[in-house]
């Protein structure tokens, strides 16, 4: 695997984890903790976006 493939897999995994955290925040924790889970999930999306933008540049 080259660097671009590693970044693609990292992006895919981080999107899955972000979706899982957002789902936990929406469906399981409906109180204040749900806001924390959802915001961390959005943060995972932001980091995955950066990884996707780095493909081909590193």
Buried (B, 14 or more C-beta within 10 A) or exposed (E): EEEEEEBBEBBEEBBEBBEEBBEBBEEEBEEEEBEBBBEBBEEBBEBBEEBBEBBEEE
